[in-house]
Amino acid sequence: MAGIKAFGGPFGDIRFCPTGGVNPANVRNYMALPNVMCVGGTWMLDSSWIKNGDWARIEACSAEAMALLD
């Protein structure tokens, strides 16, 4: 997260979508950065869930991720 925060100085007009290292414990910290427009994380979309068609689990985890931002 420190790297993305540091990019805010020299690249002040650019907004990022971090996907690595984002998790439920730090998602709010990422979203609080002015140069972050969105985040992605594997905790809400695992490839095995897609392969197995576990859409309910994907929906539930995505809803939990959105709730973290309230």
Helices and strands as residue ranges (DSSP letters): H 2-7, H 27-31, G 42-44, H 47-51, H 55-67
